[in-house]
Amino acid sequence: MSQQTAPKEITKASSEHGPQCLFCGTPLTHTLVDLGMSPLCESILSADKVNQMEPFYPLHVRVCSNCFLVQLEAYVSPEDIFTEYAYFSSFSDTWLTQCKAYADQVVERFNLNETSHVVELASNDGYLLQYFVEKKIPVLGVEPATNIAKVAVENGIPTLNEFFGEDCAKKLVQQGKSADLIAANNVIAHVPNLNDFIAGIKILMKPQGVFTGEIQHVMRLMESNQFDTIYHEHFFYHSLSTLETIFAAHGMTLFDVEELPTHGGSLRIYARHTEDGSKPVGDRVIDLRQREAAAGFTSLERYTHFDEQVRETKRKLLDFLIKTKQAGKTIVGYGAPGKGNTLLNYCGIRTDFLDYTVDKNPYKHGKFLPGTHIPVYHPDKITETKPDYVLILPWNVKDEIIEQMAVIREWGGKFVVPIPEVTIYP
């Protein structure tokens, strides 16, 4: 795998010669999976927009033959996606529990205190930084979505409303806001100008500082058939091996990694300045690097069979839905997550199969899912209509949902989880 210095300005995925790797610039000629055309997965529709034209974009994921970075072309700019955003992190209890545990862990491990400075990139509504504020540790969130940044500020979390990169990092350093800890949960995948973003982390991090990032693991995505986690907001799908290459090109070293169940399987990486010898590369990094290589993730061949696997999953889900509807049964959805919209649009599932879906987020109530126009209601709607089946779209928190909605068993209702394959839970 090439370890050359990363090009600093690969800002477009395509040239006259076709798409190029957003990290190293290599022409992209190999497909991982092609999910056809789909709308932006978080662009939920208000009632007055349902009869208007909706933009659809290709969901064609490719893999770089040089650095093995799995990626989607930047058909849509982050400004179009994230300036107004419908995802609020604080609506998942499971996620908040994990965030509190993370804050406790890093504060102890890296001796953070009232004199430290913690910066989170794409800090959403302050869901994570609140746990550092409780410990009297100074924080700053950097959040591009104006509507969400406003909520964070109202919640007492200092938040800068802009996109992060080299220019933002330089400005913060000039203001004396270098970071002892930089956190970025599920954001590196969302930044097409990858080199600018990673270079900004290098600039903002103090000499002995630490970066931690939670990133969906492409090895788990492929092993568990999680194709629905592919959407336009995610430009990248990472292995540890490609992350090591990318960070090394910017003068940083990954010294630890944790494998987490989040989003179907994620990595929490820990990075330092390469010249910082106080944090040796740990056994977990060496072990995972070796497992990825043994599983073929450092060669092209491993990436070539996923497309047909995904098509077969689509056929099985549609087979279940068709037979269920033919039997006169009712099916509704639970959740309105981005992954659900990829699944529904790729499989062509509309109100002919799902009567409606529900979501805890009041922002989505009374609105309609992009592309499929399935209406979204409060979860109480399920107890009103008593459906035979509830299709859990955010399958990564299925245990939490099954527990919360146990009431459906009173009328013999059952749960359906579509990934990695159709499974019925009584």
C-alpha positions as CSV (number, residue, x, y, z in Angstrom):
1,M,0.0,0.0,0.0
2,S,1.3,3.4,-1.0
3,Q,2.5,5.6,1.8
4,Q,3.1,8.7,-0.3
5,T,2.3,12.2,1.0
6,A,-1.4,12.9,0.5
7,P,-2.3,15.5,-2.2
8,K,-3.7,18.5,-0.4
9,E,-6.3,19.6,-3.0
10,I,-8.4,16.7,-4.3
11,T,-11.7,18.5,-3.9
12,K,-13.6,16.9,-6.7
13,A,-14.4,13.2,-7.2
14,S,-14.5,13.4,-11.0
15,S,-12.3,14.6,-13.7
16,E,-12.6,14.3,-17.5
17,H,-11.2,10.8,-17.1
18,G,-13.8,9.7,-14.6
19,P,-13.9,9.6,-10.8
20,Q,-10.7,9.8,-8.8
21,C,-9.8,8.7,-5.2
22,L,-10.6,11.6,-2.8
23,F,-7.4,10.8,-0.8
24,C,-4.7,9.9,-3.3
25,G,-6.1,10.9,-6.7
26,T,-5.9,7.4,-8.3
27,P,-8.6,6.8,-11.0
28,L,-11.5,4.8,-9.6
29,T,-12.3,1.8,-11.8
30,H,-13.6,-0.8,-9.4
31,T,-17.1,-1.0,-8.0
32,L,-18.0,-2.2,-4.5
33,V,-21.7,-1.9,-4.9
34,D,-24.2,0.1,-7.0
35,L,-27.4,0.9,-5.2
36,G,-28.9,2.9,-8.1
37,M,-30.4,6.3,-7.7
38,S,-31.6,7.7,-4.3
39,P,-32.5,11.0,-2.7
40,L,-30.5,12.5,0.1
41,C,-31.4,10.2,3.0
42,E,-31.9,12.9,5.7
43,S,-33.9,15.3,3.4
44,I,-37.2,14.5,5.0
45,L,-40.1,16.2,3.3
46,S,-42.8,18.5,4.8
47,A,-46.3,18.1,3.4
48,D,-46.0,21.1,1.1
49,K,-43.0,19.5,-0.6
50,V,-44.5,16.1,-1.3
51,N,-45.8,17.0,-4.8
52,Q,-42.6,18.8,-5.9
53,M,-39.7,17.4,-7.9
54,E,-37.1,15.6,-5.7
55,P,-33.4,15.3,-6.7
56,F,-32.0,11.7,-6.9
57,Y,-28.3,11.0,-7.1
58,P,-26.3,7.8,-7.8
59,L,-25.3,5.6,-4.9
60,H,-22.4,3.9,-6.7
61,V,-19.6,3.0,-4.3
62,R,-16.1,2.3,-5.6
63,V,-12.8,1.1,-4.1
64,C,-9.4,2.7,-4.9
65,S,-6.9,0.2,-6.3
66,N,-4.0,2.1,-4.7
67,C,-5.0,2.8,-1.1
68,F,-8.2,0.6,-0.9
69,L,-10.2,3.5,0.4
70,V,-13.9,2.7,-0.3
71,Q,-15.8,5.8,-1.4
72,L,-18.8,7.5,-2.9
73,E,-18.4,10.3,-5.4
74,A,-19.1,13.7,-3.9
75,Y,-22.3,14.3,-6.0
76,V,-23.6,16.7,-3.4
77,S,-21.5,19.2,-1.4
78,P,-21.5,19.0,2.4
79,E,-23.0,22.5,2.5
80,D,-26.1,21.2,0.7
81,I,-26.4,18.2,3.1
82,F,-25.4,19.6,6.5
83,T,-26.4,23.3,6.6
84,E,-29.9,22.3,7.8
85,Y,-29.9,18.7,9.2
86,A,-32.5,16.4,10.7
87,Y,-30.4,14.1,12.8
88,F,-30.2,15.0,16.5
89,S,-27.8,12.7,18.4
90,S,-29.6,13.1,21.8
91,F,-32.6,11.0,20.7
92,S,-30.8,7.7,21.2
93,D,-30.5,6.5,24.8
94,T,-28.0,3.8,23.8
95,W,-25.8,6.4,22.1
96,L,-25.9,8.7,25.1
97,T,-24.9,5.9,27.5
98,Q,-21.9,5.1,25.3
99,C,-20.9,8.8,25.1
100,K,-20.9,9.2,28.9
101,A,-18.7,6.1,29.2
102,Y,-16.3,7.5,26.6
103,A,-16.0,10.8,28.4
104,D,-15.3,9.0,31.7
105,Q,-12.7,6.8,30.1
106,V,-10.7,9.5,28.2
107,V,-10.7,12.0,31.1
108,E,-9.0,9.3,33.3
109,R,-6.7,7.9,30.6
110,F,-5.4,11.2,29.4
111,N,-5.5,13.1,32.7
112,L,-7.9,15.8,31.5
113,N,-8.9,18.5,34.0
114,E,-10.1,22.1,34.3
115,T,-7.0,23.4,32.5
116,S,-7.5,21.1,29.5
117,H,-9.4,21.9,26.3
118,V,-11.7,19.4,24.5
119,V,-12.9,20.1,21.0
120,E,-15.5,18.0,19.2
121,L,-15.8,18.2,15.4
122,A,-19.4,17.9,14.1
123,S,-20.6,18.2,17.7
124,N,-24.3,18.1,16.8
125,D,-26.5,19.2,19.7
126,G,-23.9,18.9,22.4
127,Y,-24.8,15.2,23.2
128,L,-21.1,14.3,24.0
129,L,-19.6,17.6,25.2
130,Q,-22.2,17.9,28.0
131,Y,-20.4,15.1,29.8
132,F,-17.1,17.1,29.8
133,V,-18.9,20.3,30.9
134,E,-20.3,18.3,33.9
135,K,-16.6,17.7,34.8
136,K,-15.8,21.4,34.6
137,I,-13.5,20.8,31.5
138,P,-13.5,23.6,28.9
139,V,-15.1,22.5,25.6
140,L,-15.8,23.8,22.1
141,G,-18.1,22.2,19.6
142,V,-17.6,22.8,15.8
143,E,-21.0,22.1,14.1
144,P,-21.9,23.1,10.5
145,A,-25.6,22.6,10.8
146,T,-27.1,26.0,11.8
147,N,-30.3,24.5,13.3
148,I,-28.4,22.0,15.4
149,A,-25.6,24.4,16.5
150,K,-28.3,26.7,17.8
151,V,-29.7,23.9,20.0
152,A,-26.3,23.2,21.4
153,V,-25.7,26.8,22.4
154,E,-29.1,26.9,24.1
155,N,-28.0,23.8,26.0
156,G,-24.9,25.7,27.3
157,I,-22.4,24.1,25.0
158,P,-20.0,26.7,23.3
159,T,-20.3,25.9,19.6
160,L,-18.8,27.4,16.5
161,N,-21.2,27.1,13.5
162,E,-18.9,26.3,10.6
163,F,-17.3,23.5,8.6
164,F,-14.0,22.3,10.0
165,G,-10.7,22.2,8.0
166,E,-7.3,23.8,7.8
167,D,-8.5,27.4,7.8
168,C,-10.8,26.8,10.8
169,A,-8.0,25.0,12.7
170,K,-5.6,27.9,12.1
171,K,-8.1,30.4,13.3
172,L,-8.8,28.5,16.5
173,V,-5.0,28.1,17.2
174,Q,-4.6,31.9,16.8
175,Q,-7.3,32.3,19.4
176,G,-5.5,30.1,21.8
177,K,-7.9,27.2,21.4
178,S,-5.5,24.4,20.6
179,A,-6.9,21.0,21.9
180,D,-5.7,18.4,24.3
181,L,-8.4,16.1,23.0
182,I,-10.1,16.3,19.6
183,A,-13.1,14.0,19.2
184,A,-14.9,13.3,15.9
185,N,-17.7,10.7,16.1
186,N,-19.0,9.5,12.7
187,V,-17.8,12.5,10.8
188,I,-14.6,11.6,8.9
189,A,-16.9,9.6,6.5
190,H,-18.9,12.8,5.9
191,V,-16.1,15.0,4.6
192,P,-15.2,14.8,0.9
193,N,-12.2,17.1,1.3
194,L,-10.6,14.5,3.5
195,N,-7.0,15.8,3.3
196,D,-8.1,19.3,4.4
197,F,-10.0,17.9,7.3
198,I,-7.2,15.6,8.6
199,A,-4.6,18.5,8.1
200,G,-6.9,20.6,10.3
201,I,-6.8,18.0,13.1
202,K,-2.9,18.0,12.9
203,I,-2.9,21.8,13.2
204,L,-5.4,22.0,16.1
205,M,-3.9,19.2,18.3
206,K,-1.4,20.2,21.0
207,P,2.1,18.5,20.8
208,Q,1.0,15.9,23.3
209,G,-2.6,16.0,22.3
210,V,-4.8,13.1,21.2
211,F,-7.4,12.7,18.5
212,T,-10.2,10.1,18.8
213,G,-12.6,9.3,16.0
214,E,-15.4,6.8,15.7
215,I,-15.7,5.5,12.1
216,Q,-17.8,2.8,10.5
217,H,-15.7,-0.2,9.8
218,V,-15.9,-1.4,6.2
219,M,-14.9,-4.9,7.3
220,R,-18.0,-5.2,9.5
221,L,-20.2,-3.5,6.9
222,M,-19.3,-6.2,4.3
223,E,-19.3,-9.1,6.8
224,S,-22.7,-8.2,8.1
225,N,-24.2,-7.1,4.7
226,Q,-24.9,-3.5,6.0
227,F,-25.4,-1.9,2.6
228,D,-28.2,0.3,4.0
229,T,-25.5,2.3,5.8
230,I,-24.3,3.6,2.4
231,Y,-25.8,7.0,1.7
232,H,-24.7,10.4,0.2
233,E,-23.8,11.8,3.6
234,H,-21.1,9.1,3.9
235,F,-18.4,9.6,1.3
236,F,-16.0,7.0,2.9
237,Y,-16.1,3.5,4.4
238,H,-12.8,2.9,6.2
239,S,-10.6,0.0,7.2
240,L,-7.9,0.5,9.8
241,S,-5.3,-0.1,7.1
242,T,-6.5,2.9,5.0
243,L,-6.9,5.1,8.0
244,E,-3.3,4.4,9.0
245,T,-2.2,5.4,5.5
246,I,-4.3,8.6,5.5
247,F,-3.1,9.7,9.0
248,A,0.5,8.9,8.3
249,A,0.4,11.1,5.2
250,H,-0.5,14.0,7.5
251,G,2.2,13.3,10.1
252,M,0.0,11.4,12.6
253,T,0.1,7.8,13.9
254,L,-2.7,5.6,15.1
255,F,-1.6,4.2,18.5
256,D,-4.8,2.5,19.7
257,V,-8.1,1.2,18.3
258,E,-11.3,-0.2,19.8
259,E,-13.9,-2.2,18.0
260,L,-17.4,-1.0,18.9
261,P,-20.9,-2.3,18.2
262,T,-22.1,1.2,17.2
263,H,-23.7,1.5,13.7
264,G,-23.3,-2.2,13.1
265,G,-19.6,-2.2,13.8
266,S,-17.3,0.9,14.2
267,L,-13.7,1.6,15.0
268,R,-12.7,4.1,17.7
269,I,-9.2,5.2,16.6
270,Y,-6.7,7.1,18.7
271,A,-4.1,9.3,16.9
272,R,-1.1,11.3,18.0
273,H,1.5,13.4,16.3
274,T,4.0,10.9,14.8
275,E,6.9,12.7,16.7
276,D,5.1,12.2,20.0
277,G,6.9,9.1,21.4
278,S,5.0,9.1,24.7
279,K,2.2,6.9,23.3
280,P,3.5,3.6,21.7
281,V,1.5,1.8,19.1
282,G,-0.6,-0.8,21.0
283,D,-1.3,-4.5,20.5
284,R,-4.9,-3.8,19.4
285,V,-3.7,-1.8,16.4
286,I,-1.2,-4.5,15.4
287,D,-3.8,-7.3,15.9
288,L,-6.6,-5.6,13.8
289,R,-4.1,-4.7,11.1
290,Q,-3.1,-8.3,10.8
291,R,-6.8,-9.5,10.8
292,E,-7.7,-7.1,8.1
293,A,-4.8,-8.3,5.9
294,A,-5.7,-11.9,6.6
295,A,-9.3,-11.2,5.5
296,G,-8.1,-9.7,2.3
297,F,-8.8,-6.0,2.9
298,T,-5.5,-5.0,1.5
299,S,-6.2,-6.5,-1.9
300,L,-8.8,-5.7,-4.5
301,E,-10.3,-9.2,-4.8
302,R,-12.0,-9.0,-1.4
303,Y,-14.2,-6.1,-2.6
304,T,-15.5,-7.7,-5.8
305,H,-18.4,-9.9,-4.6
306,F,-20.4,-7.6,-2.4
307,D,-22.7,-6.3,-5.2
308,E,-24.4,-9.6,-5.8
309,Q,-24.7,-10.3,-2.1
310,V,-26.7,-7.0,-1.7
311,R,-29.0,-7.9,-4.6
312,E,-29.9,-11.2,-3.1
313,T,-30.8,-9.5,0.2
314,K,-33.1,-7.1,-1.7
315,R,-34.9,-10.1,-3.3
316,K,-35.4,-11.9,0.1
317,L,-36.8,-8.8,1.8
318,L,-39.3,-8.1,-1.1
319,D,-40.3,-11.8,-1.1
320,F,-41.2,-11.5,2.6
321,L,-43.1,-8.2,2.2
322,I,-45.0,-9.5,-0.9
323,K,-46.1,-12.7,0.8
324,T,-47.1,-10.9,4.0
325,K,-49.2,-8.4,2.2
326,Q,-50.8,-11.1,0.1
327,A,-51.8,-12.8,3.4
328,G,-53.7,-9.6,4.3
329,K,-51.3,-8.6,7.1
330,T,-50.3,-5.0,8.0
331,I,-46.7,-3.8,8.2
332,V,-45.4,-0.5,9.5
333,G,-41.9,0.9,10.1
334,Y,-40.1,1.9,13.3
335,G,-37.7,4.8,12.8
336,A,-36.8,7.2,10.1
337,P,-33.0,6.9,10.0
338,G,-30.8,7.6,7.0
339,K,-30.0,3.9,6.6
340,G,-33.8,3.2,6.4
341,N,-34.1,5.5,3.5
342,T,-31.3,3.8,1.6
343,L,-33.0,0.4,2.2
344,L,-36.5,1.6,1.2
345,N,-35.4,3.4,-1.9
346,Y,-33.1,0.7,-3.2
347,C,-35.7,-2.0,-2.6
348,G,-38.6,0.1,-3.9
349,I,-40.6,-0.1,-0.7
350,R,-43.3,2.5,-0.4
351,T,-46.8,2.7,1.1
352,D,-47.8,-0.3,-0.9
353,F,-45.8,-2.3,1.7
354,L,-45.4,0.0,4.7
355,D,-48.5,1.9,5.9
356,Y,-46.3,4.4,7.8
357,T,-43.3,4.7,10.0
358,V,-42.8,6.3,13.5
359,D,-39.9,8.1,15.1
360,K,-39.2,9.6,18.6
361,N,-37.8,12.8,17.0
362,P,-40.6,15.4,16.9
363,Y,-38.8,17.2,14.1
364,K,-39.9,14.4,11.8
365,H,-43.6,14.0,12.8
366,G,-46.1,14.9,10.1
367,K,-43.4,14.7,7.5
368,F,-42.6,12.2,4.8
369,L,-39.6,10.0,4.0
370,P,-37.5,11.1,1.0
371,G,-38.2,9.3,-2.3
372,T,-40.8,6.8,-0.9
373,H,-43.0,9.5,0.7
374,I,-43.9,7.2,3.6
375,P,-45.5,9.3,6.4
376,V,-43.8,9.6,9.8
377,Y,-45.8,9.7,13.0
378,H,-45.2,9.6,16.8
379,P,-44.6,6.0,18.1
380,D,-48.1,6.1,19.8
381,K,-49.5,5.5,16.3
382,I,-48.5,1.9,16.6
383,T,-50.7,1.2,19.6
384,E,-53.6,3.0,17.8
385,T,-53.4,0.8,14.6
386,K,-52.1,-2.4,16.1
387,P,-50.1,-3.7,13.0
388,D,-49.1,-7.3,12.5
389,Y,-45.4,-6.5,11.8
390,V,-43.1,-3.6,12.8
391,L,-40.1,-3.3,10.4
392,I,-37.2,-1.9,12.5
393,L,-35.2,0.4,10.2
394,P,-32.5,1.4,12.7
395,W,-31.6,-2.2,13.3
396,N,-28.4,-1.2,15.1
397,V,-30.5,-0.3,18.1
398,K,-33.1,-3.1,17.6
399,D,-32.8,-4.4,21.2
400,E,-33.7,-0.9,22.6
401,I,-36.6,-0.6,20.2
402,I,-38.0,-4.1,20.9
403,E,-37.9,-3.4,24.6
404,Q,-39.6,0.0,24.2
405,M,-42.3,-1.4,21.9
406,A,-42.9,-4.7,23.7
407,V,-46.6,-3.6,23.8
408,I,-47.1,-5.0,20.3
409,R,-47.0,-8.5,21.7
410,E,-50.3,-7.8,23.4
411,W,-52.1,-8.2,20.0
412,G,-49.6,-10.8,18.6
413,G,-47.5,-8.2,16.7
414,K,-44.0,-9.2,15.6
415,F,-40.8,-7.3,14.8
416,V,-38.9,-7.7,11.5
417,V,-35.2,-6.8,11.2
418,P,-34.0,-6.6,7.6
419,I,-30.2,-6.7,8.0
420,P,-28.1,-8.8,7.6
421,E,-31.1,-10.8,6.4
422,V,-34.8,-10.8,7.1
423,T,-35.3,-12.0,10.7
424,I,-38.7,-12.2,12.6
425,Y,-38.7,-11.5,16.4
426,P,-41.9,-12.6,18.2
